[in-house]
């Protein structure tokens, strides 16, 4: 049930506050708090009470879903010193507390899990820093198992699902970009092989957590390259949507190579809406899409819904003003 505190009565019937079905996951509303790292974990990876307090406040807002900050599935993949950890059962009590805080207002709680890859340098206690080019097949297989184990722990904690972080140049994202993946084996080369580790993660999570547990993914929909390379990446992404659908993914959150680019056309459109529309048309996929990036005004939300987006997600606006939804829908 949506918490309408601060929202004018005239907006209660807006599409943003109506339930939506994302595969196995039914949300009470279509506005999502996108994953935002708080950089507040203790040095040992345990949760800090300041993050719980923030989540308790966030849970009072009229949200359909809250996605946690990026949580590390392996000690070698911790991408900054304030990142929450979930690579062993030791962290289950932390995540149970976080889950309860996120769900307190009725929103669905999703744990975002990932591996830092090259971003773990200097943050993973001196462990090997993985990149697509230096990982052995055994390393890859262990990383896939790490994702599945973390997802299974999330399920035990009561989360409503997990989101696989395959965006923003963390390890899985690095694998999919040809400029970071120069492998010549089954995990490098064309788009299908570069996506293989992500597909194996999705399949392993589904196998570990069962058919009923919601599974989401966040991925970049574009490449910084221009010309033929950029178009090749777009074509690969069309196949990614179809593959995610076949793997039982419930929703895809679409970001970009530059997650906070200069606002196009003076902020008239969300950053990645045009690309999302094109991907939807070219892929033929019916996979529910969540649009993130540059969503600041009510007309942004309405354009996204009109274009077929199942939901919209925001993060920085909540950091600047926790009651930003009320501001967006102010009369």
C-alpha positions as CSV (number, residue, x, y, z in Angstrom):
1,X,0.0,0.0,0.0
2,X,1.4,3.4,-1.0
3,X,2.1,5.9,1.7
4,X,0.6,9.2,0.4
5,X,2.1,11.5,3.1
6,X,2.8,14.8,1.5
7,X,1.2,14.0,-1.8
8,X,-1.8,16.2,-2.8
9,X,-5.1,14.3,-2.9
10,X,-5.5,15.3,-6.6
11,X,-2.5,13.2,-7.5
12,X,-3.5,10.0,-5.7
13,X,-4.9,8.5,-8.9
14,X,-1.9,9.3,-11.0
15,X,-0.3,6.3,-12.8
16,X,2.8,6.8,-10.7
17,X,1.0,5.5,-7.6
18,X,-0.9,2.6,-9.2
19,X,0.3,-1.0,-8.8
20,X,2.4,-2.5,-11.5
21,X,3.4,-6.1,-12.2
22,X,7.1,-6.7,-13.0
23,X,7.2,-10.4,-13.8
24,X,6.9,-12.2,-10.5
25,X,7.0,-8.9,-8.6
26,X,4.0,-6.7,-7.9
27,X,4.8,-3.2,-6.8
28,X,2.3,-1.0,-5.0
29,X,3.5,2.0,-7.2
30,X,5.7,2.8,-10.1
31,X,8.3,5.1,-8.6
32,X,11.5,3.3,-7.5
33,X,14.4,4.5,-5.4
34,X,17.3,3.4,-7.5
35,X,20.4,1.9,-5.8
36,X,22.5,4.5,-4.1
37,X,25.5,3.6,-2.1
38,X,25.7,5.3,1.3
39,X,29.5,4.8,1.8
40,X,28.7,4.3,5.5
41,X,29.6,0.6,6.2
42,X,32.2,-0.2,8.8
43,X,35.7,-1.2,7.8
44,X,34.8,-4.9,8.2
45,X,31.8,-4.5,5.9
46,X,29.1,-4.5,8.6
47,X,26.1,-2.2,8.4
48,X,26.2,1.2,10.1
49,X,23.1,2.5,12.0
50,X,23.2,5.7,10.0
51,X,22.2,3.7,6.9
52,X,19.3,2.1,8.8
53,X,18.1,5.6,9.9
54,X,18.2,6.8,6.3
55,X,16.2,3.7,5.1
56,X,13.7,4.2,7.8
57,X,13.1,7.8,6.6
58,X,13.0,6.7,3.0
59,X,10.4,4.1,3.8
60,X,8.0,6.9,4.7
61,X,7.9,8.1,1.1
62,X,5.3,7.0,-1.5
63,X,7.5,4.4,-3.2
64,X,6.7,1.1,-5.0
65,X,10.2,-0.3,-4.5
66,X,13.5,0.5,-2.8
67,X,16.7,-0.9,-4.1
68,X,19.6,-1.1,-1.7
69,X,23.1,0.3,-2.3
70,X,25.6,-1.9,-4.2
71,X,26.5,-4.8,-1.9
72,X,29.7,-6.9,-2.4
73,X,29.3,-10.6,-3.1
74,X,33.0,-11.3,-2.5
75,X,35.8,-9.8,-0.3
76,X,37.9,-9.4,-3.5
77,X,35.1,-7.4,-5.1
78,X,34.6,-4.7,-2.4
79,X,34.7,-1.5,-4.5
80,X,35.1,1.0,-1.7
81,X,35.9,1.0,2.0
82,X,32.3,2.0,3.0
83,X,30.6,-0.7,1.0
84,X,28.3,-3.2,2.7
85,X,29.4,-6.8,2.5
86,X,27.4,-10.0,2.0
87,X,30.0,-12.7,1.2
88,X,29.2,-14.8,4.2
89,X,26.4,-15.7,6.6
90,X,28.1,-13.4,9.2
91,X,26.3,-10.4,7.5
92,X,22.8,-11.9,7.5
93,X,21.7,-10.1,10.7
94,X,22.8,-6.8,9.1
95,X,20.8,-7.4,6.0
96,X,17.8,-8.6,7.9
97,X,17.7,-5.3,9.7
98,X,18.2,-3.4,6.5
99,X,15.4,-5.3,4.8
100,X,12.9,-4.6,7.5
101,X,13.7,-0.9,7.4
102,X,13.2,-0.8,3.6
103,X,9.9,-2.6,3.8
104,X,8.5,-0.6,6.7
105,X,6.4,1.7,4.6
106,X,5.0,-1.0,2.2
107,X,7.6,-0.7,-0.6
108,X,9.2,-3.8,-2.0
109,X,12.8,-4.3,-0.9
110,X,15.4,-5.4,-3.4
111,X,19.1,-6.1,-2.6
112,X,21.5,-5.0,-5.3
113,X,24.5,-7.3,-5.4
114,X,27.7,-7.0,-7.4
115,X,31.4,-7.3,-7.7
116,X,33.7,-4.3,-8.1
117,X,36.2,-5.8,-10.6
118,X,38.8,-3.1,-11.4
119,X,37.1,-0.7,-9.0
120,X,38.1,-2.9,-6.1
121,X,41.8,-1.7,-6.4
122,X,42.8,-0.3,-3.0
123,X,39.6,-1.4,-1.3
124,X,39.7,-5.2,-1.1
125,X,42.3,-5.7,1.5
126,X,45.1,-6.5,-0.9
127,X,43.4,-9.3,-2.6
128,X,43.7,-9.9,-6.4
129,X,41.9,-7.2,-8.5
130,X,39.9,-9.0,-11.1
131,X,39.4,-7.8,-14.6
132,X,37.9,-9.7,-17.6
133,X,41.4,-10.2,-19.0
134,X,43.1,-11.6,-16.0
135,X,40.4,-14.0,-14.6
136,X,40.8,-17.7,-15.1
137,X,37.7,-19.8,-15.9
138,X,37.9,-21.1,-12.3
139,X,37.8,-17.4,-11.1
140,X,34.8,-16.8,-13.2
141,X,33.0,-19.9,-12.0
142,X,33.7,-18.9,-8.3
143,X,32.3,-15.4,-8.9
144,X,29.2,-16.9,-10.4
145,X,28.8,-19.0,-7.3
146,X,29.4,-15.9,-5.1
147,X,26.5,-14.1,-6.7
148,X,24.2,-17.1,-6.3
149,X,25.2,-17.5,-2.6
150,X,24.6,-13.8,-1.9
151,X,21.2,-14.0,-3.6
152,X,20.3,-17.0,-1.5
153,X,21.2,-15.1,1.7
154,X,19.1,-12.2,0.5
155,X,16.2,-14.6,0.1
156,X,16.7,-15.9,3.7
157,X,16.7,-12.3,5.0
158,X,13.3,-11.6,3.6
159,X,14.2,-9.4,0.6
160,X,11.6,-9.3,-2.1
161,X,14.2,-10.0,-4.8
162,X,17.7,-9.1,-5.9
163,X,19.1,-6.9,-8.6
164,X,22.3,-8.0,-10.4
165,X,24.6,-5.0,-10.9
166,X,25.9,-5.3,-14.4
167,X,26.3,-1.5,-15.0
168,X,28.7,1.4,-14.3
169,X,31.9,-0.5,-15.1
170,X,31.9,-2.9,-12.2
171,X,33.1,-6.4,-13.0
172,X,30.0,-7.7,-14.9
173,X,29.8,-4.4,-16.9
174,X,33.5,-4.6,-17.8
175,X,32.9,-8.1,-19.3
176,X,30.2,-6.8,-21.6
177,X,32.2,-3.8,-22.9
178,X,34.6,-4.8,-25.8
179,X,37.0,-2.1,-24.8
180,X,37.5,-3.8,-21.4
181,X,37.2,-7.5,-22.4
182,X,39.9,-8.8,-24.8
183,X,39.4,-12.5,-24.0
184,X,39.7,-15.0,-26.8
185,X,37.7,-17.8,-25.1
186,X,34.0,-18.4,-24.4
187,X,33.8,-15.3,-22.3
188,X,35.1,-12.8,-24.9
189,X,34.5,-11.8,-28.5
190,X,31.0,-11.2,-29.7
191,X,28.2,-9.9,-27.6
192,X,26.8,-13.3,-26.7
193,X,30.2,-14.5,-25.3
194,X,30.9,-11.2,-23.5
195,X,27.5,-11.5,-21.8
196,X,28.1,-15.1,-20.9
197,X,29.3,-14.5,-17.3
198,X,26.2,-12.3,-16.7
199,X,23.9,-15.0,-18.2
200,X,25.6,-17.6,-15.9
201,X,25.0,-15.4,-12.9
202,X,21.3,-15.0,-13.8
203,X,21.0,-18.7,-14.3
204,X,22.8,-19.6,-11.1
205,X,20.7,-17.1,-9.0
206,X,17.5,-18.6,-10.5
207,X,18.6,-22.1,-9.7
208,X,19.7,-21.2,-6.2
209,X,16.6,-19.2,-5.3
210,X,13.9,-21.0,-7.2
211,X,11.4,-20.0,-9.8
212,X,9.3,-17.7,-7.6
213,X,12.1,-15.3,-6.4
214,X,12.1,-12.0,-8.3
215,X,15.3,-11.3,-10.2
216,X,16.3,-7.9,-11.7
217,X,19.3,-6.6,-13.5
218,X,20.8,-3.2,-14.0
219,X,22.9,-2.6,-17.2
220,X,24.2,0.2,-19.3
221,X,22.2,0.6,-22.5
222,X,24.9,2.4,-24.5
223,X,28.7,2.7,-25.1
224,X,30.9,5.7,-25.0
225,X,32.3,4.8,-28.4
226,X,30.9,6.4,-31.6
227,X,30.0,5.2,-35.0
228,X,30.1,1.5,-35.8
229,X,31.2,0.5,-32.3
230,X,28.4,2.3,-30.7
231,X,25.9,0.7,-33.1
232,X,27.4,-2.7,-32.6
233,X,26.9,-2.4,-28.8
234,X,23.3,-1.3,-29.4
235,X,22.7,-4.5,-31.5
236,X,24.3,-6.6,-28.7
237,X,21.9,-4.9,-26.2
238,X,18.9,-5.9,-28.3
239,X,20.0,-9.5,-27.8
240,X,20.6,-8.9,-24.1
241,X,17.0,-8.0,-23.6
242,X,15.9,-11.2,-25.2
243,X,18.4,-13.3,-23.2
244,X,17.4,-11.7,-19.9
245,X,13.8,-12.6,-20.8
246,X,14.7,-16.2,-21.5
247,X,16.7,-16.4,-18.2
248,X,13.6,-15.4,-16.2
249,X,14.6,-11.9,-15.4
250,X,11.6,-9.9,-14.0
251,X,12.7,-6.4,-14.9
252,X,15.7,-4.5,-16.4
253,X,16.8,-1.1,-15.1
254,X,18.4,0.8,-18.0
255,X,21.3,3.1,-17.2
256,X,24.1,4.4,-19.4
257,X,27.9,4.5,-19.8
258,X,27.8,8.0,-18.3
259,X,25.2,7.6,-15.5
260,X,25.1,11.4,-15.0
261,X,25.6,13.0,-18.4
262,X,24.9,16.6,-19.4
263,X,21.1,16.9,-19.5
264,X,19.9,16.5,-23.1
265,X,17.9,19.3,-24.6
266,X,18.1,21.4,-21.4
267,X,16.6,18.6,-19.3
268,X,13.5,18.1,-21.5
269,X,13.9,14.3,-21.4
270,X,15.3,11.7,-19.0
271,X,18.9,10.8,-20.0
272,X,18.2,7.4,-21.5
273,X,14.6,7.5,-22.6
274,X,15.3,7.7,-26.4
275,X,17.7,4.7,-26.2
276,X,15.2,2.8,-24.1
277,X,12.4,3.4,-26.7
278,X,14.7,2.3,-29.5
279,X,15.9,-0.8,-27.7
280,X,12.3,-1.8,-26.9
281,X,11.3,-1.5,-30.6
282,X,14.4,-3.2,-32.1
283,X,14.6,-6.1,-29.6
284,X,11.0,-7.1,-29.8
285,X,11.3,-7.9,-26.1
286,X,8.4,-7.5,-23.6
287,X,10.8,-7.5,-20.6
288,X,9.6,-4.8,-18.2
289,X,12.0,-1.9,-18.2
290,X,12.7,0.6,-15.4
291,X,14.1,3.9,-16.6
292,X,16.7,5.7,-14.5
293,X,18.6,8.9,-15.1
294,X,17.6,12.6,-15.1
295,X,14.1,12.1,-13.9
296,X,13.3,15.3,-12.1
297,X,9.8,16.4,-13.1
298,X,6.4,15.0,-13.3
299,X,6.4,15.4,-17.1
300,X,9.6,13.2,-17.2
301,X,7.7,10.4,-15.4
302,X,4.7,10.8,-17.7
303,X,6.8,10.6,-20.8
304,X,8.5,7.5,-19.5
305,X,5.2,5.8,-18.9
306,X,3.8,6.9,-22.2
307,X,6.8,5.3,-23.9
308,X,6.1,1.9,-22.3
309,X,8.4,2.0,-19.2
310,X,7.0,-0.1,-16.4
311,X,8.5,2.1,-13.7
312,X,10.9,5.0,-13.2
313,X,13.7,5.1,-10.6
314,X,15.4,8.1,-8.9
315,X,18.4,8.3,-6.6
316,X,20.1,11.7,-6.4
317,X,16.8,13.6,-5.9
318,X,16.3,11.6,-2.7
319,X,19.7,12.6,-1.5
320,X,19.0,16.2,-2.1
321,X,15.5,16.2,-0.7
322,X,14.0,13.1,0.9
323,X,10.4,14.2,0.1
324,X,11.2,14.9,-3.6
325,X,8.2,13.0,-4.7
326,X,5.9,15.4,-2.9
327,X,7.8,18.2,-4.6
328,X,7.5,16.7,-8.0
329,X,3.7,16.3,-7.6
330,X,3.1,19.5,-5.9
331,X,-0.1,21.3,-7.2
